[in-house]
Amino acid sequence: MVNLSRMRTLISYERRLKFRYQKKLAKATRITSQLTGMPRATGNHSQVESVAIDLVEVEEAYKEILAELKAMRDELSKLLPYLDNPDDIGIMRLRYIDGCDLYAIPDAVGLSERAMFYHLSGAERKLIGMFPDKVMR
């Protein structure tokens, strides 16, 4: 089932997680190794351990989001050819398959923002109408 609302959320979260991952990776490469890897008496991890743990957690969350998005993108890409308007197909592809930012799409397709939103909402309604068991808003 393609959940368009969930896809929009995951696309925006994917960007944030990618940024967090790159930030943690940069921090991990700057940290110098400490002489001992033993935890402090307070039970806190060393800075190297903390960054490594954070890096792994962010990477796992990013991979989960990508896997869920890939499954929905694969299913949606099979349904897009059923739309009759090429503008609708292009806008849906840019928004959901390629994960473009909403405000970058009008420049890419040569439409105004208003026309782009019109095509996007119309295409979503058409897909939901044609495939109510496969697509939901």
C-alpha positions in Angstrom: 0.0 0.0 0.0 1.3 3.4 -1.0 0.6 5.9 1.8 1.3 9.4 0.2 1.2 11.2 3.6 3.7 8.7 5.0 5.9 9.1 2.0 5.9 12.9 2.4 6.9 12.5 6.0 9.6 10.0 5.3 11.1 12.1 2.5 11.5 15.1 4.8 12.8 12.9 7.6 15.2 11.3 5.2 16.8 14.6 4.5 17.2 15.4 8.2 18.6 12.0 9.0 21.1 12.3 6.1 22.3 15.6 7.5 22.5 14.2 11.1 24.5 11.2 9.8 26.9 13.5 7.9 27.3 15.7 11.0 28.0 12.7 13.2 30.5 11.3 10.7 32.3 14.6 10.6 32.5 14.6 14.3 33.7 11.0 14.5 36.6 11.8 12.1 37.7 14.8 14.2 37.8 13.0 17.5 41.2 11.7 18.4 41.4 8.3 20.1 41.6 8.3 23.8 44.3 6.2 25.6 41.7 4.0 27.3 38.4 2.9 26.1 37.2 2.2 29.7 34.0 3.9 30.8 34.3 6.6 33.4 33.3 5.8 37.0 30.0 7.6 36.5 29.0 5.0 34.0 29.2 7.5 31.1 30.8 6.4 27.8 33.9 8.1 26.5 33.3 10.7 23.8 34.5 8.2 21.1 32.1 5.6 22.2 29.2 8.1 22.4 29.8 9.3 18.9 30.2 5.7 17.6 26.9 4.7 19.2 25.1 7.8 17.8 26.5 7.2 14.4 25.3 3.6 14.3 21.8 4.6 15.6 21.4 7.3 13.0 22.7 5.0 10.2 20.2 2.3 11.2 17.3 4.7 11.3 18.3 6.1 7.9 18.4 2.6 6.4 15.0 1.7 7.8 13.5 4.9 6.3 15.2 4.2 2.9 13.9 0.6 2.9 10.3 1.7 3.6 10.5 4.5 1.0 12.0 2.1 -1.6 9.1 -0.3 -1.2 6.5 2.5 -1.6 8.4 4.1 -4.5 8.6 0.8 -6.3 4.8 0.3 -6.0 4.0 3.9 -6.9 6.3 3.8 -10.0 4.2 0.9 -11.3 1.0 3.0 -11.0 2.2 6.3 -12.5 1.9 5.2 -16.1 -1.9 4.9 -15.6 -2.1 8.7 -15.3 -3.2 10.4 -18.5 -1.5 13.7 -18.2 2.4 13.8 -18.7 2.6 16.8 -16.3 0.9 14.8 -13.6 3.3 11.9 -14.1 6.4 14.2 -14.1 5.3 16.1 -11.0 4.4 12.9 -9.1 7.7 11.3 -10.1 9.7 14.4 -9.0 7.8 14.6 -5.7 7.5 11.0 -4.6 10.0 8.9 -6.6 12.9 11.4 -6.7 12.0 13.1 -3.4 12.3 16.7 -4.7 11.5 19.6 -2.5 8.1 21.0 -3.3 9.4 24.4 -4.2 12.1 23.1 -6.5 9.5 21.2 -8.7 7.9 24.3 -10.5 11.3 25.3 -11.8 12.1 21.8 -13.0 8.8 21.4 -14.9 8.3 25.0 -16.0 5.0 25.6 -14.2 4.0 28.2 -11.6 3.7 27.0 -8.0 -0.1 27.2 -8.2 -0.2 25.1 -11.4 2.2 22.6 -9.9 0.0 22.2 -6.8 -3.1 21.8 -9.0 -1.4 19.0 -11.0 0.0 17.3 -7.8 -3.3 17.3 -5.9 -5.2 16.2 -9.1 -2.8 13.4 -9.8 -3.0 12.2 -6.1 -6.8 12.2 -6.4 -6.8 10.3 -9.7 -4.5 7.6 -8.3 -6.5 7.2 -5.2 -9.7 7.0 -7.3 -8.2 4.4 -9.7 -6.4 2.3 -7.1 -8.3 2.7 -3.7 -6.8 -0.6 -2.5 -3.2 0.4 -3.4 -3.0 4.2 -2.7 -4.1 6.2 0.2 -3.7 9.9 1.0 
